[in-house]
Amino acid sequence: MAQAFVALSAWQVMLAGLLFFGGIYLLFGAATWLLTQRILPALGIGRPLDPRPLAPGQLRREFTQSGLSILLFGTGMIFPWGLLQLGWAHLDPDAGWQQITLEILALLAWNDVHFWINHRLLHTKLLRRFHLPHHRSVVTTPFSTYSFHPIEALMLGNVIMLPMVLHDFSFWSLASVPLFSLFFNCIGHANYDFFPNVSYSHWFAASRRHHLHHACYHGNFGFQFTFMDRLFRTRLQAEAATPQLEAFRQRESLGGRA
């Protein structure tokens, strides 16, 4: 597979990238939507996090912005392919499953570090205007995952570039990054608490933490794990969004009485 990828032409790489990112976005997004809107509620598993309705036209906007991100991610495959063509990076075609497992674990940790750094930068005065389009989705959906400004997409989409020049990864290890990244992203943006009984700091409470980031805007800059927010003291309290949600419930209650 490694040799086949290197042997592709530039146009073939970009086309394959577009099909890959577009396909996984639709597949993971639709599956998470179906799971959280139909299947889990019917089974009595978990609960929605933010009861407020979606903004008017939100899904259409998310699909439009995500389409541009998919275009950038897909055509952007030319850059890791270019590193291989120039000889600045290499793939390991002989990696065994133990090595691939260790590489994926290392890339999982690096993905969280990379995401925290770029996400924190996107909340600075200099770059926040490029992050605001994503935060228009106050109540998130699985289709919010790629709903970025192009600058944000470029910042987040270069996650494998540095690792590639530092280590000869297996093709499958590198290919896992967009898969686990989008999977965790869909979970984080699902607006659904899949495991209500676990603690707020648990790895399985990532959707709770990212829900708070969108509800409160500041804090919880990490991705799936909590170590970066703990290290830099940017973790929100579990009750951070309570005032906003209680105010909404009170308005709903008063509206119902009227």
N, C-alpha and C positions, 0 to 999 in steps of 0.2 A: 504493500500500500504506500509506503514511503517513497519508493522509486516511481510509482505511478503518479503520485502528486507532484514530484519534482519534474517529471517529464511533460506535464501539462503545459499548454501555451498560456500566455497571460490572459487572453480572452476566455479560455476554458476555465481558468482558476476563478476569474471574477464571476462567470456564469454559475459555476458550481457553488460559489460562496453565496450568491443571491438566492439560489434554490435552497441551500442548506439553512441559512438564517431565516428566510421567509417561511420555510416548512416547519422548523422547530417553534417559531413564534406562534404560528397558527395552531399547531398541534398542542403545545403545552398550554397556551392561553385558553383554547377551547376546552381542553380537558379539565383545567382548573376551574373554569367558569361553570361547567356542568357539575363538577364535584361539589362546589360550594353553593351553587344556586339550587340544585335539585337533589343530588344523591345524599350528601351528608345531612342536610336538614331533614330529609324524609326518614333517615335512619336515627335521628336524634343524636348525632355525633357532632360535637363542637358547637360554635355559635358565631354569628356575625359580630364584628368588632365595633364598627361605626354605623349607627342606625340612620344617619342622615342620607338623603337621596343624592344620586349623582347630579352633577351640574348639567344644565341643558346642553345638549350636543356633545357631551363629554366623550362618549364612545367613538363618535365620528372623528373628533379631534385626536384622540389617542391613536386610532388607526392611521390617520394622515401623518402624524409625527413619527409613528413607528415605521411607516413605509419608508420615510426618508432615512431613518436610522438603519433599517435593513439594507437599503441601497449603499450606505456608507460601510456597514460591516461587511457586506458581501463583496463589494469591489475592493474593500480594504484588505482582503485576503492576498492581494498582490504584494503587500509589504512583507509578511512572513515568507511567502514564496520567493520574493526578491532576495531576502537574506540567504536563503538556500542557494539560489542561483549564483549569487556573488561569492559564495563560500564563507560568508561571515557566520553562518550557523549550519548545523548538520543534524540529520535525524539518525537515531540509532535503530537500524532494522532488526537487530538481534536481541532486543530487550525482552527478558522473560517477564512472567506475570508478577513476580516479586518486585522487580525494578519498576514496572509500570505502576503497581500499587503505591510504592513509595513516591514516585514522581507525581501521581495524582494527589496524594496527601500534601506534598510540598506545594503544588499549584493551588490547592484549596486554601492553604494558609496565605500564600502570596496574593491570591485574589482578594482576600479580606484586607490585607495591608494596602494593596494598590487601590482598592475601592475606597477605603477610609481616607487615604491621602487626597485622592482626586475629589471625593465628595466634600471633604472639609474645605478644599480650595474653592469649590463651587458655591460655598456659603460665605465666601469673603466678599467684600464690597466690589472688588475688581471683577469677579466672575459670576456673581449671583444672578445677573440678568440672563446668563446662559442656562441657569438652573431653574428659573421661575416657570418656564413652560412645563416642566415635569411636575412642579408643585401646584399647577392649576388643578391637578387631580388631588383634591383634599381628601375625598373619599376614593380610595384606589380600587382598581380592578386588575385582573391578570393582564389585561391589555395595556396597562400603564407601564409595563416593564421596559419597553423600548421607546416610550413616549418622551423623547429627548429633543433638545435643541441640537443642531449638528455639531456645535463645539463640544457639548457634553458627550455626544456619541463618540467623537474622536478621542476625547480624553479617556473614556472608559473602555474603548475598544482596542487599546494598544497593550492590553494586559499581558500577552504572551511574548511581546517583543524582547524585553530585557531578559527573561529566563532563557529564551532561545539562544542568545549570544553567550550565555554563561554556562550552559550545559547542553549536551546532545540528548534531547528527549526522544522518546518513542513517538511516532505519529499519533498513536492512540491516546497517549497521555495529553498531548496538545489538543487533540480533537475533543477530549472530555471537558475542556474548560468552558466553551460556550454552552455545552449541555448542562453541566451542573450549575453554571452561573444563571442560565435562564430558568432552570427548574427552581432554584432557591429564590430567584427574583419573582417568579409567579406566586410562590408561596407567600413571600413577603408582601406582595401587593394584592393578595386575594381578599383582604378585608375580612378575614375569617380566622378565628382561633381554633386551630385543629386539635390542640391538646390543652383544654382549659385547666386541667388539674396539675400541670407542671408549673414550676416556679417561673417567675418573670425572667430570671437569669439563665434558664435552661436553653440549650441549643434549639429545642423544639418550640420555643416561644418567639422565634424570629419574626413571625407575622405580627405579634403583639408589639414588638419593639419598633418595627418599621411603620406600623399603623400610627404610633405615637409621633414618629418623625414627620409624617405628613399632616397629622392633626395639629402639631405644635410648631412645626417648621425647624426649630433649632434642636440639636442634640440627636443622639442615636445615629451617628454617621456610619456605623459599621454595616457589614453585609449580613452574613449568616451567623457569625460568632460575635462575642462580646469583648474579646481581649483588647482590641484597639480603643474602644470607648472606655473601658476600665483603666487602661494605661494613661490615657489623656484626659480622663475625667469628663467625658462628654456624654455620659449615659443619662437619659431622662429617667425620672422616677416613674414607677408603674402607674401612678394616678395622675400623670401630667395632663391628660386630656379630659379629666373628669369635669372641670368647670364648663368646657364647651359642650360636652355631651349632655350634661344635666340641664344647661340652658336650652338646648334643643328639645329635650324631653318635656320641659316645662311649657315651652311654646306650643308643642304638639298637644299637651294636655289642655291648655287654655283654648286652643283652637277647636278641640273636640267638644268642649263644653259649650262654646259659642254656637 
